[in-house]
Amino acid sequence: MSMRKWTRGLVAGVAGLALAGWVGGGAAEAQQKPQYGGTLEVATWFATLSALSWDPYDWNWKLNHDTGQFYEQLVAGDLDKSVRKGGKYAYIIDAFLAPDSQRGELAEKWEWSDDPLSVTFHLRKGIMYPDKPGVMKSREFVADDVVFSFNRMRSSPKNIATYYDFLDRVEAKDRHTVVFHFKEFNAEWDYRIAWGFYTPVVPKEVIDAGPANWKNVNGTGPFMLTDFVQGNSNTYSKNPVYWDKEKLDGVEYKIPFVDKLVYRTIKDETTQHAALRTAKIDILESINARYVPELKKSAPALRWNKRLHVLGTYVALRNDVRPFDDIRVRRAMNLAVNRKEIIEAHYQGEAELFAFPMHPDWTGYYETLDKLPPEARELFEYNPEKAKKLLAEAGYPKGFTFPMEYCACAPDHVDLAPLLVAYFEAIGVKAELKPMEYSAFLSAMTTKKHSAGYFMSQSHTNPTTSIRKQFVTGQTWNPSMHTDAEFDAKMDEVYRTKDEAKRQVLLRELTARAVADAPYVWLPTQYVYSAWWPWVKNYNGELSVGSIRPGPIYARIWLDQEMKRKMGY
């Protein structure tokens, strides 16, 4: 369907919603036998962004979101342990899998050896790549695919500094056994080699054909990419030779259930909401709290899930340039912002004052604000008079002017930026807003050419990565350019520490230290909602079973097409 026809249909669907008279219930529904067929239409939590890359070699954070439907990994989250199935894991966090929440995906099992220090993955047999005309014939996935993919990622000039320093080499012992040899223990080993942002397995045939071209991609996953329209949609079709199954009520079913999965790229929030109300999309994964009451009123049949956002928000202050190389200035910038007012007025009360860089769900790693040292707690107070005094002490009694870049792709930032400008102006600091398109915005940071002020959101990821990527010297995702040799050394100690309880103590100390150093203007973390129509089955708002990797979730969704027809769609 063309974008014009698809968008035009939004208006026509409103009347159908009213006539349907369907009322959504909150009680658990009886388990039905799953149905095959249909097209699942989704506006994901990154609906404003089109695909940024198809090639893992680019080391792009959004890759799994767009390619995780066909590129699989050694390990994934075990959805049989989800809350939906009576387990304890919501699978909401973007890139955190506790050890007992994992399952083998391409790997059937794995085991550690302390001498020599290594981990051995035993791969599943009989997993097939589908036939891809002009790219590759159907063949079995083997250990050489893992070795090739890892070595290629390691050779990329875009890889993250120190990321693979703990590894020696990877080898294929036989067709279905892969061994990763370690130089030293690293607490993130599984994230970095088995289920992280940069661990998809890509066949050499795709690389030879040209992995940057979406028409050439091909993997072992549940879907195949069959169409891509920049700024409009990604279309995935069922992989006819997919290997995995879903067990429901003791019965195993071949997946995926749906024939097609379509990502809709919709930059405007109003259009997203209209698409949901009129059932042009089945799922909308990210809805600002301020819009929820109206949507619940206009579309009462929708199912809902509320979550604390897995993206923290801040203004990065470049610590390597004046005036933000002075901690007094950075503290003043924090004291200028009335966070409680932002929570009540901007987020309608639906936000947490302190929920970043550690996520409150990370028991043992997260400490509440009242447990932090006074110099860290003070940054969350609103005290413009003290902010002015600090500026004067630092040599800026009349304030200063600085540029602040932000992405025009983020509706929340577009709305919040003018409020921040007003807060800064009240202490004599003028922020010159510079909206940017996402590709230029991201490139500015990754090449370290971003402005002195850089307004962004960044994911929590996992407890170790959150601290490493935002505060360790030279890291790609450290837009504040924070540097502290003692801090870096302590972070190295974290990675070498096998005992999790000891790691937790170290990370709590590092978090308190980093927050107090004020490399960022810390902002509240909002609650967001996802909503879906009741014909979407075997789903409860799950977002990721790896690192921003929803593909296996969509593969297990089935559509009650009879219900959809009865509701007028």
C-alpha positions in Angstrom: 0.0 0.0 0.0 1.3 3.5 -0.8 2.0 5.9 2.0 -0.6 8.3 0.6 -3.4 5.7 0.5 -2.3 4.3 3.9 -2.4 7.8 5.6 -5.6 8.8 3.9 -7.2 5.7 5.4 -6.6 6.9 8.9 -9.5 9.3 8.8 -11.9 6.8 7.3 -11.3 4.4 10.2 -12.5 6.7 12.9 -16.2 6.0 12.2 -15.6 2.3 12.2 -14.2 2.5 15.7 -17.3 4.2 17.0 -19.6 1.7 15.3 -17.7 -1.3 16.5 -18.7 -0.7 20.1 -16.0 -3.0 21.3 -15.0 -2.7 25.0 -11.6 -3.9 26.1 -11.5 -6.0 29.2 -8.7 -6.2 31.7 -9.3 -9.8 32.8 -7.1 -12.6 31.5 -8.4 -14.1 28.3 -8.8 -17.8 27.8 -6.0 -19.3 25.7 -7.1 -19.8 22.1 -5.5 -21.9 19.5 -3.2 -19.6 17.5 -4.1 -18.6 14.0 -1.7 -18.3 11.1 -1.7 -15.5 8.6 -2.2 -11.8 8.4 0.0 -8.7 8.5 1.3 -7.3 11.8 1.6 -3.5 11.5 3.8 -1.9 14.2 5.0 1.6 15.0 7.9 0.8 17.2 9.4 2.9 20.0 11.7 4.3 17.3 8.9 5.0 14.9 10.3 8.4 14.0 13.5 6.9 12.7 14.0 4.9 9.5 16.6 2.2 9.3 20.1 3.7 9.8 22.2 0.7 8.6 21.8 -2.9 7.4 25.5 -3.8 8.0 26.8 -4.7 11.5 30.2 -3.5 10.4 28.9 0.1 10.8 28.5 -0.5 14.6 25.2 1.3 14.6 23.1 1.1 17.8 19.8 0.6 15.9 20.9 -2.3 13.8 19.2 -5.1 15.8 15.9 -3.2 15.8 15.8 -3.4 12.0 17.8 -6.6 11.2 17.0 -8.7 14.3 14.1 -10.2 12.3 16.6 -12.1 10.1 20.0 -11.9 11.7 20.1 -14.1 14.8 22.6 -14.3 17.7 24.1 -17.0 19.9 21.8 -16.1 22.8 18.5 -14.4 23.3 15.9 -13.7 26.0 13.7 -16.7 27.0 10.2 -15.5 26.5 8.9 -18.6 28.3 10.1 -16.8 31.4 8.2 -13.6 30.5 5.5 -12.1 32.8 3.0 -13.0 30.1 3.8 -16.7 30.7 3.9 -16.5 34.5 7.6 -15.6 34.7 9.3 -12.6 36.3 10.8 -10.9 33.2 9.0 -8.1 31.4 11.6 -7.9 28.6 11.3 -4.1 28.6 14.9 -3.1 29.3 16.7 -2.4 26.0 19.9 -4.4 26.6 19.9 -6.3 29.8 19.4 -10.1 30.1 20.0 -11.6 33.5 21.7 -15.0 33.3 18.5 -16.9 34.2 16.5 -14.9 31.6 18.6 -16.2 28.7 18.1 -19.1 26.3 20.3 -20.4 23.5 19.2 -19.1 20.1 21.8 -20.2 17.5 23.6 -21.9 20.4 22.0 -24.9 22.0 24.2 -24.7 25.1 27.5 -23.3 26.3 30.0 -23.8 29.1 32.9 -22.1 30.8 36.4 -23.3 31.3 38.8 -21.6 33.7 41.8 -23.4 32.3 42.2 -22.3 29.6 39.9 -19.3 30.2 37.3 -19.7 27.5 33.6 -20.3 26.7 32.4 -23.0 24.3 29.2 -22.7 22.4 27.6 -25.8 21.0 25.5 -24.7 18.0 22.1 -26.1 17.0 22.2 -28.5 14.1 20.0 -28.2 11.1 19.4 -24.4 11.1 19.1 -23.2 7.5 19.7 -20.0 5.7 16.8 -19.5 3.2 17.5 -19.3 -0.5 18.2 -15.7 -1.6 18.4 -15.5 -5.4 21.5 -13.6 -6.5 23.0 -13.8 -3.0 23.2 -17.4 -1.8 21.7 -20.8 -2.0 20.0 -22.2 1.0 22.5 -23.9 3.3 23.1 -24.9 6.9 24.3 -22.4 9.5 27.7 -23.5 10.8 30.5 -22.5 13.2 32.5 -20.8 10.5 29.6 -18.2 10.2 30.1 -17.2 13.8 33.9 -17.0 13.4 33.6 -14.9 10.2 31.0 -12.5 11.8 33.1 -11.9 14.9 36.4 -11.4 13.1 34.7 -8.9 10.7 33.2 -6.9 13.6 36.5 -6.9 15.4 38.2 -5.5 12.3 35.8 -2.6 11.8 37.4 0.9 12.3 34.1 1.9 13.9 34.3 -0.5 16.8 34.2 0.8 20.3 37.6 1.4 22.0 38.6 -1.5 24.4 35.5 -3.5 23.5 37.3 -6.7 22.6 40.5 -6.2 24.7 39.6 -9.1 26.9 39.4 -11.6 24.0 42.2 -13.5 22.4 40.6 -15.3 19.5 37.6 -17.3 18.4 37.9 -20.7 16.6 35.6 -23.2 15.1 36.4 -26.6 16.7 34.1 -28.4 14.3 31.0 -27.5 12.2 28.8 -27.0 15.3 31.3 -25.9 18.0 32.7 -22.4 18.6 35.3 -21.5 21.3 36.0 -17.9 22.4 39.4 -17.7 24.1 39.8 -15.0 26.7 42.9 -13.0 27.8 41.1 -12.2 31.0 37.6 -12.3 32.6 35.2 -9.6 31.6 31.8 -9.2 33.4 30.1 -8.3 30.1 31.4 -11.3 28.1 28.0 -12.6 27.2 26.7 -9.2 26.2 29.7 -8.5 24.0 29.9 -11.8 22.2 26.4 -13.4 22.4 23.4 -11.1 22.7 24.6 -7.5 22.4 24.2 -4.7 19.9 27.1 -6.0 17.8 26.8 -9.8 17.9 24.5 -10.7 14.9 25.7 -13.6 12.7 25.9 -12.7 9.1 26.8 -15.2 6.3 29.8 -14.4 4.1 27.7 -14.6 1.0 25.8 -11.5 2.1 29.0 -9.6 2.7 30.3 -10.6 -0.7 27.0 -9.4 -2.3 27.1 -6.0 -0.5 25.6 -5.9 3.1 24.7 -2.2 2.9 22.1 -2.9 0.3 18.9 -4.1 1.9 18.1 -6.3 -1.1 21.0 -8.5 -0.2 20.4 -9.2 3.5 19.7 -12.7 4.5 19.8 -14.6 7.8 18.4 -17.6 9.8 15.8 -15.5 11.6 12.0 -15.8 11.4 11.5 -13.2 8.8 13.1 -12.0 5.5 13.3 -8.3 4.5 11.3 -8.1 1.3 10.7 -4.3 1.0 12.1 -1.1 2.4 10.9 2.5 1.7 13.1 5.1 3.3 11.1 7.2 5.7 8.0 5.0 5.2 8.3 1.3 6.1 10.2 -1.9 6.5 8.4 -5.0 5.3 9.4 -8.5 6.5 7.9 -11.7 5.2 7.8 -15.1 6.8 11.0 -17.2 6.5 9.6 -20.5 5.1 12.5 -22.6 6.6 12.7 -21.0 10.0 13.7 -23.5 12.7 12.2 -22.3 16.0 8.8 -23.1 17.6 6.5 -21.6 20.2 4.9 -23.8 22.9 1.4 -22.9 24.0 -0.6 -25.1 26.4 1.9 -27.8 25.9 1.6 -27.8 22.1 4.5 -26.7 19.8 3.7 -24.5 16.9 5.9 -23.5 14.0 6.6 -19.7 13.9 6.2 -17.0 12.8 2.4 -17.0 12.9 2.0 -13.9 10.8 2.7 -13.8 7.1 4.2 -10.3 7.2 5.5 -7.8 9.7 5.5 -4.1 8.7 7.4 -1.4 10.6 5.7 2.0 9.9 8.0 5.1 10.1 5.8 7.9 11.4 7.6 11.1 12.5 4.5 13.0 13.8 2.9 12.0 17.1 -0.5 13.0 16.0 -0.3 10.8 12.9 0.9 7.9 15.1 -2.1 8.3 17.4 -4.5 8.5 14.4 -3.0 5.4 12.9 -3.5 3.5 16.2 -7.1 4.8 16.8 -8.1 3.7 13.3 -6.3 0.4 13.4 -4.0 1.2 10.6 -1.3 -0.1 13.0 -1.9 -2.9 15.5 0.8 -1.8 18.0 2.2 1.6 19.0 5.1 1.0 21.3 5.8 4.5 22.7 3.1 7.0 23.8 3.7 10.1 25.9 1.6 10.0 29.1 -0.1 13.3 28.2 -1.9 11.6 25.3 -3.0 8.5 27.1 -6.3 9.8 28.5 -7.6 10.9 25.2 -6.6 7.7 23.5 -8.3 5.6 26.2 -11.4 7.6 25.7 -11.4 7.5 21.9 -10.3 3.9 21.6 -11.4 2.0 24.7 -10.7 -1.4 23.3 -7.0 -0.9 23.3 -4.7 -2.9 25.7 -2.1 -0.9 27.6 1.3 -1.3 29.2 3.0 1.4 31.2 6.8 1.4 31.7 9.6 3.6 33.0 11.4 4.7 29.9 14.6 2.8 29.2 16.1 6.1 27.9 17.5 8.6 30.3 17.5 12.3 29.3 20.2 14.9 29.8 22.1 17.8 28.4 25.7 16.8 27.9 28.1 19.6 28.8 31.4 19.1 27.1 33.9 18.9 29.9 36.8 19.6 27.5 35.8 23.1 26.5 35.1 26.3 28.3 33.1 27.1 30.3 32.0 23.5 31.1 35.5 22.4 32.0 34.8 24.1 35.3 32.7 22.0 37.7 31.2 25.1 39.3 29.6 26.0 35.9 28.3 22.5 35.4 26.8 22.4 38.9 25.2 25.8 38.3 23.6 24.5 35.1 22.0 21.7 37.1 20.8 24.0 39.9 19.1 26.2 37.3 16.6 23.5 36.3 13.3 23.0 38.2 12.9 19.2 37.7 9.9 18.9 39.9 8.2 21.5 37.7 9.1 19.6 34.6 7.7 16.4 36.1 4.4 18.0 37.0 3.9 20.4 34.0 5.7 18.7 31.2 5.2 15.0 32.1 1.8 15.3 33.9 3.4 13.8 37.0 4.5 10.7 35.1 8.3 10.8 35.5 10.9 9.9 38.1 13.3 12.5 39.4 16.3 10.1 39.6 16.2 7.0 37.5 19.4 7.3 35.4 22.2 6.2 34.8 21.1 3.2 36.8 17.6 1.8 36.2 15.5 1.3 39.4 14.8 -2.3 38.4 18.4 -3.2 38.8 18.4 -4.4 42.3 21.8 -4.2 44.0 23.0 -1.7 41.4 20.6 1.2 41.8 20.5 3.4 44.8 17.8 5.9 45.5 18.6 9.6 45.5 18.6 9.9 49.3 21.4 7.4 49.5 23.7 9.4 47.4 26.3 11.8 48.9 25.2 15.4 49.5 27.2 16.8 46.6 25.2 14.5 44.2 21.8 15.0 45.9 22.2 18.8 45.6 22.3 18.7 41.8 18.6 17.7 41.8 17.5 20.7 43.8 16.2 23.9 42.2 18.3 26.8 43.4 18.9 29.5 40.8 20.3 31.9 43.3 23.1 29.5 44.2 23.6 28.8 40.5 24.3 32.5 39.9 26.8 32.6 42.7 28.6 29.6 41.3 28.8 31.3 37.9 30.2 34.4 39.5 32.8 32.4 41.4 33.8 30.7 38.1 34.3 34.1 36.4 30.9 34.4 34.6 28.9 37.0 36.7 27.0 38.0 33.6 26.6 34.5 32.3 27.5 33.3 28.9 26.1 32.0 25.6 26.5 28.4 24.3 25.1 26.3 21.5 22.8 23.4 22.3 22.2 20.7 19.6 19.2 18.4 19.8 17.4 16.1 17.4 14.3 17.3 15.7 13.3 13.6 15.4 12.5 13.4 19.2 9.1 15.0 19.9 9.7 15.1 23.6 13.0 17.0 23.1 11.4 19.5 20.7 8.9 20.3 23.5 11.3 20.3 26.4 14.2 22.3 24.8 12.4 25.7 25.1 11.7 25.1 28.8 15.4 24.4 29.4 16.3 27.6 27.5 14.1 29.5 29.9 15.6 27.9 33.0 19.1 28.7 31.8 18.2 32.3 30.8 17.0 32.9 34.4 20.6 32.6 35.6 22.0 34.6 32.8 23.0 31.8 30.5 21.7 31.9 26.9 21.3 28.5 25.1 21.2 28.8 21.3 19.1 25.9 20.1 20.3 24.0 17.1 17.8 21.4 15.9 19.3 18.7 13.7 18.2 15.6 11.6 19.2 12.4 13.3 22.0 11.3 11.0 23.8 14.6 11.4 23.0 14.7 15.1 24.5 11.2 15.7 27.5 11.8 13.5 28.4 15.0 15.4 28.7 13.0 18.6 30.4 9.9 17.2 33.0 12.1 15.5 33.3 14.3 18.6 32.3 17.4 16.6 29.2 18.1 18.7 28.6 21.4 20.3 29.3 22.4 23.9 25.7 21.6 24.8 24.2 18.4 23.4 20.6 17.5 24.4 19.9 13.8 24.1 18.5 10.6 25.5 20.6 7.6 26.0 19.6 4.0 26.9 20.3 2.5 30.3 21.6 -0.6 28.4 22.9 -2.7 31.4 24.5 -1.8 34.7 28.2 -2.0 33.6 27.7 -0.6 30.1 25.7 2.4 31.4 28.6 3.6 33.5 31.4 2.7 31.0 29.9 4.3 27.9 28.9 7.6 29.5 31.9 8.3 31.8 35.0 6.4 30.7 37.6 8.3 28.7 37.3 8.1 25.0 34.1 6.1 24.8 31.9 6.6 21.7 28.8 7.3 23.8 30.4 9.8 26.2 29.2 13.1 24.8 30.3 15.0 27.9 33.9 14.0 27.1 34.2 13.1 30.8 37.6 11.9 31.7 39.0 10.8 35.0 42.0 8.3 35.2 41.1 7.1 38.6 37.5 6.5 37.5 38.6 4.6 34.4 40.9 2.3 36.5 38.1 1.5 38.9 35.8 0.6 35.9 38.5 -1.8 34.7 38.4 -3.4 38.1 34.6 -3.8 37.7 35.0 -5.8 34.6 37.6 -8.0 36.1 35.5 -8.8 39.1 33.7 -12.1 38.9 31.7 -11.7 42.1 28.5 -9.8 41.3 27.9 -8.6 44.8 31.4 -7.0 44.7 30.7 -5.5 41.3 27.5 -4.0 42.6 29.4 -2.2 45.4 32.0 -0.8 43.0 29.3 0.3 40.5 27.3 2.1 43.2 30.4 4.0 44.2 31.2 4.9 40.6 27.6 6.0 39.9 27.6 8.4 42.9 30.9 9.8 41.9 29.9 10.3 38.2 26.6 12.0 39.2 28.3 14.4 41.6 30.8 15.4 38.9 27.9 16.9 36.9 29.1 16.1 33.4 25.5 16.3 32.4 22.4 18.4 33.3 20.4 15.5 34.8 16.8 15.5 33.8 13.8 13.4 34.9 13.1 10.0 33.3 9.5 9.8 32.0 7.0 7.0 32.0 5.8 5.9 28.6 3.0 3.7 27.4 2.5 1.1 24.7 -0.9 0.2 23.3 -2.2 -2.6 21.0 -5.5 -3.9 19.8 -7.1 -6.9 21.4 -6.7 -9.1 18.3 -2.9 -9.0 18.9 -2.3 -12.2 20.8 0.6 -13.8 22.7 1.9 -10.4 23.6 2.1 -8.1 26.6 4.1 -5.1 25.6 7.5 -6.8 25.5 10.2 -4.8 23.7 13.5 -6.6 23.5 15.0 -10.1 24.0 18.6 -8.9 23.5 19.9 -5.4 22.7 16.9 -3.5 21.2 16.0 -6.7 19.5 12.2 -7.3 19.1 12.3 -9.8 16.2 11.6 -13.0 18.2 8.8 -11.2 20.0 7.0 -10.4 16.8 7.5 -13.9 15.5 5.4 -15.2 18.4 2.5 -12.9 18.0 -0.6 -14.1 16.2 -3.6 -12.2 15.0 -7.2 -13.1 15.8 -8.5 -12.0 12.4 -12.1 -13.0 13.1 -12.1 -10.6 16.1 -10.6 -7.9 13.9 -13.4 -8.4 11.3 -16.1 -8.3 13.9 -14.7 -5.1 15.3 -15.1 -3.5 11.8 -11.5 -3.8 10.6 
